[in-house]
Amino acid sequence: MTEPATQTPPPLHLPWVPATAFVLVWSSGYIAGPAAVHAAAPFTVLGWRLSLAAVVGCLLALALRRPFRMSRRMLGRVAGVGLVMNALQFGLMYVAFDLGLGATVSSMFHALSPVLTAILAALVLHERLSWVQVAGFVTGVAGVLVVLGADLGHVGGALAVVLGALSVLTLSLGTLGQRWIGGTPDLLWSATVQFAVSAPPLMVIGWVTEGLWPVVDGPRVAVAVLWMAVVNSISGLVLLAVLVLRGGSGAAASLFFLSPPVTAVLAWLILDETLGPRQVVGLVVTMVGVAAATRTRRRRGPADVLQPGGSDPGASGMMRG
């Protein structure tokens, strides 16, 4: 007697309007971040961004009457993960921006985060890891190395590259930490708490190391901070939540490979970054690697891809950049 054939679930499709908006929002964080640190000191800028994001997130959660739904234990875990995903991850990347790490390279670093998270989950949580994911990560790293080249002076030097790489590592560790939180805290309140706990230490570090008003271009930094807080942190979070609900976390994660080329074009247009043949080759190699690795991921729960603290770089977390 033959076994009945197992039906394959239908493929998941992402709605193109929020998907396109998310890629643009996520990529714009890598433009606003360098623009902001060129107008003011990095820790102060980041402290302002997260403070404003916390206020906007709180007001939005209250307006939408979102349930807080967090015990003290869960609240402590949310705060701890938020410090890693916001204060540490963004702090490292913003200092790298200040040293000269460009928007395109930083977006390529962060595009590797979903694949690095899967590798860390395999090592730490003993989850299944396919050879395609490993090969995709190696290919993605090779693409980044092609863009960097032998001389690191054009990207701020070795320290900027190391800080960028550490930023990606902390983003992936923070994503794994979302599972440690447990329960089902409201996404908006969780992000708001993570913004709120991360802002004060960054502000203090900024006051001690950068002074009370380390601003050289007030209007420029005001626009950049407002954009990063409202568009990158809040709008990016909402868009990613919509994509996960409509298409699944694996499908949403596959969008991250589109960020580097979009960022490269925006950086060329707005920041006047160079986009030569070597950069194009490296971008293509990284896109192929990350795309292949993320397409192998199955549908999971929202916690596996949602990064409420970060992004942009700017999310991006969920916001990164």
C-alpha positions as a Markdown table, in Angstrom:
| # | Residue | x | y | z |
|---|---|---|---|---|
| 1 | Met | 0.0 | 0.0 | 0.0 |
| 2 | Thr | 1.5 | 3.3 | -1.0 |
| 3 | Glu | 1.8 | 6.2 | 1.3 |
| 4 | Pro | -0.3 | 9.3 | 0.5 |
| 5 | Ala | 1.7 | 12.0 | -1.1 |
| 6 | Thr | 2.6 | 14.9 | 1.2 |
| 7 | Gln | 1.2 | 18.1 | 0.0 |
| 8 | Thr | 3.7 | 20.9 | -0.3 |
| 9 | Pro | 2.5 | 24.2 | 1.2 |
| 10 | Pro | 1.9 | 27.0 | -1.3 |
| 11 | Pro | 4.8 | 29.4 | -1.8 |
| 12 | Leu | 4.7 | 32.6 | 0.3 |
| 13 | His | 4.6 | 35.9 | -1.6 |
| 14 | Leu | 5.4 | 39.3 | -0.2 |
| 15 | Pro | 3.1 | 42.2 | -1.1 |
| 16 | Trp | 5.3 | 44.4 | -3.4 |
| 17 | Val | 4.3 | 47.8 | -2.1 |
| 18 | Pro | 5.3 | 47.3 | 1.5 |
| 19 | Ala | 8.3 | 45.1 | 0.4 |
| 20 | Thr | 9.6 | 47.9 | -1.9 |
| 21 | Ala | 9.0 | 50.5 | 0.9 |
| 22 | Phe | 10.8 | 48.4 | 3.4 |
| 23 | Val | 13.9 | 48.0 | 1.2 |
| 24 | Leu | 14.0 | 51.8 | 0.6 |
| 25 | Val | 13.5 | 52.6 | 4.3 |
| 26 | Trp | 16.1 | 50.1 | 5.4 |
| 27 | Ser | 18.6 | 51.3 | 2.9 |
| 28 | Ser | 18.0 | 54.9 | 3.7 |
| 29 | Gly | 19.3 | 54.3 | 7.2 |
| 30 | Tyr | 22.8 | 53.8 | 5.8 |
| 31 | Ile | 22.6 | 57.2 | 4.2 |
| 32 | Ala | 21.1 | 59.1 | 7.2 |
| 33 | Gly | 23.7 | 57.5 | 9.6 |
| 34 | Pro | 26.8 | 58.8 | 7.9 |
| 35 | Ala | 25.1 | 62.1 | 7.2 |
| 36 | Ala | 24.3 | 62.5 | 10.9 |
| 37 | Val | 27.8 | 61.6 | 12.3 |
| 38 | His | 29.3 | 64.1 | 9.8 |
| 39 | Ala | 27.1 | 66.8 | 11.3 |
| 40 | Ala | 27.5 | 65.8 | 15.0 |
| 41 | Ala | 29.4 | 63.3 | 17.2 |
| 42 | Pro | 28.2 | 59.6 | 16.9 |
| 43 | Phe | 27.2 | 58.8 | 20.5 |
| 44 | Thr | 25.3 | 62.0 | 20.9 |
| 45 | Val | 23.5 | 61.5 | 17.6 |
| 46 | Leu | 22.6 | 58.0 | 18.4 |
| 47 | Gly | 21.3 | 59.0 | 21.9 |
| 48 | Trp | 19.1 | 61.6 | 20.3 |
| 49 | Arg | 17.8 | 59.2 | 17.7 |
| 50 | Leu | 16.8 | 56.5 | 20.3 |
| 51 | Ser | 15.3 | 59.0 | 22.7 |
| 52 | Leu | 13.1 | 60.4 | 20.0 |
| 53 | Ala | 12.2 | 56.9 | 18.7 |
| 54 | Ala | 11.2 | 55.9 | 22.3 |
| 55 | Val | 8.9 | 58.9 | 22.6 |
| 56 | Val | 7.3 | 58.3 | 19.2 |
| 57 | Gly | 6.9 | 54.6 | 19.9 |
| 58 | Cys | 5.3 | 55.1 | 23.3 |
| 59 | Leu | 2.8 | 57.7 | 21.9 |
| 60 | Leu | 2.0 | 55.4 | 19.0 |
| 61 | Ala | 1.5 | 52.4 | 21.3 |
| 62 | Leu | -0.8 | 54.4 | 23.6 |
| 63 | Ala | -2.8 | 55.8 | 20.6 |
| 64 | Leu | -3.3 | 52.3 | 19.2 |
| 65 | Arg | -4.1 | 50.9 | 22.7 |
| 66 | Arg | -1.5 | 48.2 | 22.4 |
| 67 | Pro | -1.3 | 45.9 | 25.5 |
| 68 | Phe | 1.9 | 46.2 | 27.5 |
| 69 | Arg | 1.8 | 42.5 | 28.5 |
| 70 | Met | 5.3 | 42.2 | 30.1 |
| 71 | Ser | 6.2 | 40.7 | 33.5 |
| 72 | Arg | 9.2 | 42.1 | 35.3 |
| 73 | Arg | 11.3 | 39.2 | 34.2 |
| 74 | Met | 10.3 | 39.6 | 30.6 |
| 75 | Leu | 10.9 | 43.3 | 30.8 |
| 76 | Gly | 14.4 | 42.7 | 32.1 |
| 77 | Arg | 15.1 | 40.4 | 29.2 |
| 78 | Val | 13.7 | 42.8 | 26.6 |
| 79 | Ala | 15.8 | 45.6 | 28.1 |
| 80 | Gly | 19.0 | 43.4 | 28.0 |
| 81 | Val | 18.5 | 42.4 | 24.4 |
| 82 | Gly | 17.7 | 46.0 | 23.5 |
| 83 | Leu | 21.0 | 47.2 | 24.9 |
| 84 | Val | 22.8 | 44.7 | 22.6 |
| 85 | Met | 20.8 | 45.5 | 19.5 |
| 86 | Asn | 20.7 | 49.3 | 20.0 |
| 87 | Ala | 23.4 | 50.7 | 22.2 |
| 88 | Leu | 26.1 | 48.1 | 21.3 |
| 89 | Gln | 25.2 | 47.4 | 17.6 |
| 90 | Phe | 24.5 | 50.9 | 16.6 |
| 91 | Gly | 27.2 | 52.4 | 18.8 |
| 92 | Leu | 29.8 | 50.2 | 17.0 |
| 93 | Met | 28.5 | 51.1 | 13.5 |
| 94 | Tyr | 28.2 | 54.8 | 14.2 |
| 95 | Val | 31.7 | 55.0 | 15.4 |
| 96 | Ala | 32.7 | 53.1 | 12.2 |
| 97 | Phe | 30.8 | 55.7 | 10.2 |
| 98 | Asp | 32.7 | 58.5 | 12.0 |
| 99 | Leu | 36.0 | 56.8 | 11.1 |
| 100 | Gly | 35.0 | 56.7 | 7.4 |
| 101 | Leu | 33.2 | 53.4 | 6.8 |
| 102 | Gly | 30.9 | 54.1 | 3.9 |
| 103 | Ala | 27.2 | 53.4 | 3.5 |
| 104 | Thr | 27.6 | 50.7 | 0.8 |
| 105 | Val | 30.1 | 48.6 | 2.8 |
| 106 | Ser | 28.1 | 48.9 | 6.0 |
| 107 | Ser | 25.0 | 47.8 | 4.3 |
| 108 | Met | 26.9 | 44.8 | 2.8 |
| 109 | Phe | 28.0 | 43.9 | 6.4 |
| 110 | His | 24.5 | 44.0 | 7.7 |
| 111 | Ala | 23.1 | 42.1 | 4.7 |
| 112 | Leu | 25.0 | 39.1 | 6.1 |
| 113 | Ser | 23.2 | 39.2 | 9.4 |
| 114 | Pro | 20.3 | 36.8 | 8.6 |
| 115 | Val | 22.7 | 34.2 | 7.5 |
| 116 | Leu | 25.1 | 34.7 | 10.4 |
| 117 | Thr | 22.2 | 34.4 | 12.7 |
| 118 | Ala | 21.3 | 31.0 | 11.2 |
| 119 | Ile | 25.0 | 29.9 | 11.6 |
| 120 | Leu | 25.1 | 31.1 | 15.3 |
| 121 | Ala | 21.7 | 29.3 | 15.9 |
| 122 | Ala | 23.3 | 26.1 | 14.6 |
| 123 | Leu | 26.3 | 26.5 | 16.8 |
| 124 | Val | 24.6 | 27.6 | 20.0 |
| 125 | Leu | 21.1 | 26.1 | 19.7 |
| 126 | His | 22.0 | 23.1 | 17.6 |
| 127 | Glu | 19.5 | 24.1 | 14.9 |
| 128 | Arg | 19.8 | 22.5 | 11.4 |
| 129 | Leu | 22.1 | 24.4 | 9.0 |
| 130 | Ser | 22.2 | 23.6 | 5.3 |
| 131 | Trp | 25.4 | 23.7 | 3.3 |
| 132 | Val | 23.8 | 26.3 | 1.0 |
| 133 | Gln | 23.5 | 28.7 | 3.9 |
| 134 | Val | 27.2 | 28.2 | 4.8 |
| 135 | Ala | 28.3 | 28.5 | 1.2 |
| 136 | Gly | 26.1 | 31.6 | 0.8 |
| 137 | Phe | 27.6 | 33.2 | 3.9 |
| 138 | Val | 31.2 | 32.5 | 2.6 |
| 139 | Thr | 30.2 | 33.9 | -0.8 |
| 140 | Gly | 28.8 | 37.0 | 0.8 |
| 141 | Val | 31.9 | 37.6 | 2.9 |
| 142 | Ala | 34.0 | 37.2 | -0.3 |
| 143 | Gly | 31.9 | 39.9 | -2.0 |
| 144 | Val | 32.6 | 42.3 | 0.9 |
| 145 | Leu | 36.3 | 41.5 | 0.7 |
| 146 | Val | 36.3 | 42.3 | -3.0 |
| 147 | Val | 34.7 | 45.7 | -2.3 |
| 148 | Leu | 37.2 | 46.4 | 0.6 |
| 149 | Gly | 40.3 | 45.6 | -1.4 |
| 150 | Ala | 43.8 | 45.4 | -0.1 |
| 151 | Asp | 43.9 | 49.1 | 1.0 |
| 152 | Leu | 41.4 | 49.8 | 3.8 |
| 153 | Gly | 42.2 | 53.5 | 3.8 |
| 154 | His | 39.2 | 54.4 | 1.7 |
| 155 | Val | 36.8 | 52.8 | 4.2 |
| 156 | Gly | 38.3 | 54.4 | 7.4 |
| 157 | Gly | 41.0 | 51.9 | 8.0 |
| 158 | Ala | 41.2 | 48.5 | 9.8 |
| 159 | Leu | 39.5 | 49.7 | 13.0 |
| 160 | Ala | 36.4 | 50.9 | 11.1 |
| 161 | Val | 36.2 | 47.5 | 9.3 |
| 162 | Val | 36.6 | 45.6 | 12.6 |
| 163 | Leu | 33.9 | 47.8 | 14.3 |
| 164 | Gly | 31.5 | 47.2 | 11.3 |
| 165 | Ala | 32.1 | 43.4 | 11.6 |
| 166 | Leu | 31.5 | 43.5 | 15.3 |
| 167 | Ser | 28.3 | 45.5 | 14.7 |
| 168 | Val | 27.0 | 42.7 | 12.5 |
| 169 | Leu | 27.9 | 40.1 | 15.1 |
| 170 | Thr | 26.0 | 41.9 | 17.9 |
| 171 | Leu | 23.0 | 42.3 | 15.6 |
| 172 | Ser | 22.9 | 38.6 | 15.0 |
| 173 | Leu | 23.4 | 37.9 | 18.7 |
| 174 | Gly | 20.6 | 40.3 | 19.5 |
| 175 | Thr | 18.3 | 38.5 | 17.1 |
| 176 | Leu | 19.0 | 35.2 | 18.8 |
| 177 | Gly | 18.3 | 37.0 | 22.1 |
| 178 | Gln | 14.8 | 37.7 | 20.9 |
| 179 | Arg | 14.0 | 34.0 | 21.5 |
| 180 | Trp | 15.4 | 34.2 | 25.0 |
| 181 | Ile | 12.9 | 36.9 | 25.9 |
| 182 | Gly | 10.1 | 34.3 | 25.9 |
| 183 | Gly | 6.3 | 34.9 | 25.9 |
| 184 | Thr | 4.7 | 37.2 | 23.3 |
| 185 | Pro | 5.4 | 40.8 | 24.3 |
| 186 | Asp | 3.7 | 43.4 | 22.1 |
| 187 | Leu | 6.2 | 44.2 | 19.3 |
| 188 | Leu | 5.7 | 48.0 | 19.5 |
| 189 | Trp | 6.0 | 48.2 | 23.3 |
| 190 | Ser | 9.1 | 45.8 | 23.1 |
| 191 | Ala | 10.8 | 48.1 | 20.6 |
| 192 | Thr | 9.9 | 51.2 | 22.7 |
| 193 | Val | 11.4 | 49.7 | 25.8 |
| 194 | Gln | 14.5 | 48.8 | 23.9 |
| 195 | Phe | 14.9 | 52.3 | 22.5 |
| 196 | Ala | 14.3 | 53.8 | 25.9 |
| 197 | Val | 16.9 | 51.7 | 27.9 |
| 198 | Ser | 19.6 | 52.2 | 25.2 |
| 199 | Ala | 19.4 | 56.0 | 24.9 |
| 200 | Pro | 20.6 | 57.1 | 28.4 |
| 201 | Pro | 24.0 | 55.2 | 28.4 |
| 202 | Leu | 24.8 | 56.5 | 25.0 |
| 203 | Met | 23.9 | 60.1 | 26.0 |
| 204 | Val | 26.2 | 59.8 | 29.1 |
| 205 | Ile | 29.0 | 58.4 | 27.0 |
| 206 | Gly | 28.5 | 61.2 | 24.5 |
| 207 | Trp | 28.5 | 63.9 | 27.2 |
| 208 | Val | 31.7 | 62.5 | 28.7 |
| 209 | Thr | 33.7 | 61.9 | 25.5 |
| 210 | Glu | 32.1 | 64.4 | 23.0 |
| 211 | Gly | 30.9 | 67.3 | 25.1 |
| 212 | Leu | 27.4 | 68.7 | 25.7 |
| 213 | Trp | 26.9 | 70.1 | 22.2 |
| 214 | Pro | 29.2 | 68.4 | 19.6 |
| 215 | Val | 27.3 | 69.7 | 16.6 |
| 216 | Val | 28.8 | 71.3 | 13.5 |
| 217 | Asp | 25.7 | 71.4 | 11.3 |
| 218 | Gly | 22.5 | 71.8 | 13.3 |
| 219 | Pro | 19.9 | 71.6 | 10.5 |
| 220 | Arg | 21.5 | 68.6 | 8.9 |
| 221 | Val | 21.7 | 66.6 | 12.1 |
| 222 | Ala | 18.1 | 67.6 | 13.0 |
| 223 | Val | 16.8 | 66.2 | 9.7 |
| 224 | Ala | 18.9 | 63.1 | 9.9 |
| 225 | Val | 17.9 | 62.3 | 13.5 |
| 226 | Leu | 14.2 | 62.9 | 12.7 |
| 227 | Trp | 14.4 | 60.6 | 9.7 |
| 228 | Met | 16.2 | 57.8 | 11.5 |
| 229 | Ala | 13.9 | 57.9 | 14.6 |
| 230 | Val | 10.6 | 58.1 | 12.8 |
| 231 | Val | 11.2 | 56.6 | 9.4 |
| 232 | Asn | 13.9 | 54.0 | 10.0 |
| 233 | Ser | 13.1 | 52.9 | 13.6 |
| 234 | Ile | 9.3 | 53.2 | 13.7 |
| 235 | Ser | 8.1 | 52.9 | 10.0 |
| 236 | Gly | 10.7 | 50.2 | 9.3 |
| 237 | Leu | 9.4 | 48.2 | 12.3 |
| 238 | Val | 5.8 | 48.4 | 11.1 |
| 239 | Leu | 6.7 | 47.5 | 7.5 |
| 240 | Leu | 8.7 | 44.5 | 8.6 |
| 241 | Ala | 5.9 | 43.3 | 10.8 |
| 242 | Val | 3.5 | 43.6 | 7.9 |
| 243 | Leu | 5.8 | 41.6 | 5.7 |
| 244 | Val | 6.3 | 38.8 | 8.3 |
| 245 | Leu | 2.5 | 38.5 | 8.8 |
| 246 | Arg | 1.8 | 38.5 | 5.0 |
| 247 | Gly | 4.7 | 36.4 | 3.7 |
| 248 | Gly | 6.5 | 34.7 | 6.6 |
| 249 | Ser | 9.8 | 35.5 | 8.3 |
| 250 | Gly | 11.9 | 33.6 | 5.8 |
| 251 | Ala | 10.4 | 35.5 | 2.8 |
| 252 | Ala | 10.9 | 38.8 | 4.7 |
| 253 | Ala | 14.5 | 38.0 | 5.5 |
| 254 | Ser | 15.2 | 37.4 | 1.8 |
| 255 | Leu | 14.7 | 41.1 | 1.2 |
| 256 | Phe | 17.9 | 42.0 | 3.0 |
| 257 | Phe | 20.0 | 41.0 | 0.0 |
| 258 | Leu | 18.4 | 43.8 | -1.9 |
| 259 | Ser | 19.7 | 46.5 | 0.5 |
| 260 | Pro | 23.3 | 46.7 | -0.6 |
| 261 | Pro | 22.6 | 47.6 | -4.3 |
| 262 | Val | 19.9 | 50.1 | -3.3 |
| 263 | Thr | 22.2 | 51.6 | -0.7 |
| 264 | Ala | 25.0 | 51.8 | -3.2 |
| 265 | Val | 22.8 | 53.8 | -5.7 |
| 266 | Leu | 21.5 | 56.1 | -2.9 |
| 267 | Ala | 25.1 | 56.7 | -1.6 |
| 268 | Trp | 26.3 | 57.5 | -5.1 |
| 269 | Leu | 23.5 | 60.0 | -5.6 |
| 270 | Ile | 23.4 | 61.6 | -2.2 |
| 271 | Leu | 26.8 | 61.0 | -0.5 |
| 272 | Asp | 28.9 | 61.0 | -3.7 |
| 273 | Glu | 30.4 | 57.6 | -2.9 |
| 274 | Thr | 32.4 | 55.9 | -5.6 |
| 275 | Leu | 30.7 | 53.0 | -7.5 |
| 276 | Gly | 33.4 | 51.6 | -9.7 |
| 277 | Pro | 33.8 | 48.2 | -11.4 |
| 278 | Arg | 35.3 | 46.5 | -8.3 |
| 279 | Gln | 32.4 | 47.7 | -6.1 |
| 280 | Val | 29.9 | 46.5 | -8.6 |
| 281 | Val | 31.5 | 43.0 | -8.8 |
| 282 | Gly | 31.6 | 42.8 | -5.0 |
| 283 | Leu | 28.0 | 43.8 | -4.7 |
| 284 | Val | 26.9 | 41.2 | -7.1 |
| 285 | Val | 28.8 | 38.5 | -5.4 |
| 286 | Thr | 27.4 | 39.4 | -2.0 |
| 287 | Met | 23.9 | 39.6 | -3.3 |
| 288 | Val | 24.1 | 36.1 | -4.9 |
| 289 | Gly | 25.5 | 34.7 | -1.6 |
| 290 | Val | 22.9 | 36.2 | 0.7 |
| 291 | Ala | 20.0 | 35.6 | -1.7 |
| 292 | Ala | 21.0 | 31.9 | -2.0 |
| 293 | Ala | 21.4 | 31.5 | 1.8 |
| 294 | Thr | 18.1 | 33.2 | 2.8 |
| 295 | Arg | 16.0 | 31.4 | 0.2 |
| 296 | Thr | 16.7 | 28.1 | 2.0 |
| 297 | Arg | 15.1 | 29.3 | 5.2 |
| 298 | Arg | 11.7 | 27.9 | 6.1 |
| 299 | Arg | 8.9 | 29.9 | 7.4 |
| 300 | Arg | 9.2 | 30.6 | 11.1 |
| 301 | Gly | 7.7 | 32.8 | 13.8 |
| 302 | Pro | 8.1 | 36.5 | 13.7 |
| 303 | Ala | 10.7 | 36.5 | 16.5 |
| 304 | Asp | 13.2 | 34.8 | 14.1 |
| 305 | Val | 13.4 | 37.8 | 11.8 |
| 306 | Leu | 11.8 | 40.8 | 13.6 |
| 307 | Gln | 14.5 | 42.9 | 15.3 |
| 308 | Pro | 12.5 | 45.5 | 17.2 |
| 309 | Gly | 15.5 | 47.2 | 18.5 |
| 310 | Gly | 17.4 | 47.8 | 15.3 |
| 311 | Ser | 18.1 | 48.6 | 11.3 |
| 312 | Asp | 19.0 | 50.4 | 10.0 |
| 313 | Pro | 21.0 | 50.3 | 10.5 |
| 314 | Gly | 19.6 | 51.3 | 11.0 |
| 315 | Ala | 16.6 | 48.7 | 12.2 |
| 316 | Ser | 17.9 | 48.3 | 11.5 |
| 317 | Gly | 17.5 | 45.6 | 14.1 |
| 318 | Met | 15.5 | 46.5 | 13.5 |
| 319 | Met | 16.7 | 49.6 | 12.4 |
| 320 | Arg | 20.0 | 50.0 | 11.2 |
| 321 | Gly | 22.3 | 52.3 | 9.8 |
